[in-house]
């Protein structure tokens, strides 16, 4: 049977997840608000 407490102690998060998180926060991504602003500016 698995010892869940032991498995939790051995768990280490993937470095890839942390790298992706940093990349997402550093990237200036367009969101819905930006798109709506662009549409309103085009209408004017």
Phi, psi and omega in degrees: 000148180285141173261097186298323179298318179295318179296321178295320179295327182277346185295134174227126181296151179294136177295330180299322180297315179295321179295319179296318180301315178298317181296320181294317181291331180279336183280137177270093184269143177283130177246183184298322179298317178299318180296318179295321177298316179298319179295319180293321178295323180292327180290331183289000000 
